[in-house]
Amino acid sequence: MKGLKSIMKKKKFDAKQAAGIVTCSFFLAMMSVMFCGVPAYAAGEEIVTNAFHVVYTLIAAVVSSIGTLLLLWGVFEWAQSMNVQDGGAQTMAFKRIGGGLIAAIGPQLIPLITSQIGA
């Protein structure tokens, strides 16, 4: 019973801790108000858009290339598993083929999906 009473006691803050919490809260509130309406100006919309387009094209090419390699690896693995009639290897080959298809076709589908959402 004595242990239960000690667990149920509330922890009390002293004045320094309370003042620190209030000061920190006030500072965070003031910073959020100050930075709320600050506009961000870029050099030009076309420059930023073109830079992101170049990065997207590079990443899409890498993902598509990796997907093509996975697809070929899956096809060869599936052909080999068909030769030895290994069901587990066939399942893994189909998973690899599916992943390779998604990775190879995915970058080409993203502009179609985003154009449908924006329309």
Secondary structure in CASP SS format (residue, H / E / C, confidence):
PFRMAT SS
TARGET T0000
AUTHOR 0000-0000-0000
METHOD secondary structure of the structure
MODEL  1
M C 1.00
K H 1.00
G H 1.00
L H 1.00
K H 1.00
S H 1.00
I H 1.00
M H 1.00
K C 1.00
K C 1.00
K C 1.00
K C 1.00
F C 1.00
D C 1.00
A H 1.00
K H 1.00
Q H 1.00
A H 1.00
A H 1.00
G H 1.00
I H 1.00
V H 1.00
T H 1.00
C H 1.00
S H 1.00
F H 1.00
F H 1.00
L H 1.00
A H 1.00
M H 1.00
M H 1.00
S H 1.00
V H 1.00
M H 1.00
F C 1.00
C C 1.00
G C 1.00
V C 1.00
P C 1.00
A C 1.00
Y C 1.00
A C 1.00
A C 1.00
G C 1.00
E H 1.00
E H 1.00
I H 1.00
V H 1.00
T H 1.00
N H 1.00
A H 1.00
F H 1.00
H H 1.00
V H 1.00
V H 1.00
Y H 1.00
T H 1.00
L H 1.00
I H 1.00
A H 1.00
A H 1.00
V H 1.00
V H 1.00
S H 1.00
S H 1.00
I H 1.00
G H 1.00
T H 1.00
L H 1.00
L H 1.00
L H 1.00
L H 1.00
W H 1.00
G H 1.00
V H 1.00
F H 1.00
E H 1.00
W H 1.00
A H 1.00
Q H 1.00
S H 1.00
M H 1.00
N H 1.00
V H 1.00
Q C 1.00
D C 1.00
G H 1.00
G H 1.00
A H 1.00
Q H 1.00
T H 1.00
M H 1.00
A H 1.00
F H 1.00
K H 1.00
R H 1.00
I H 1.00
G H 1.00
G H 1.00
G H 1.00
L H 1.00
I H 1.00
A H 1.00
A H 1.00
I H 1.00
G H 1.00
P H 1.00
Q H 1.00
L H 1.00
I H 1.00
P H 1.00
L H 1.00
I H 1.00
T H 1.00
S H 1.00
Q H 1.00
I H 1.00
G H 1.00
A C 1.00
END
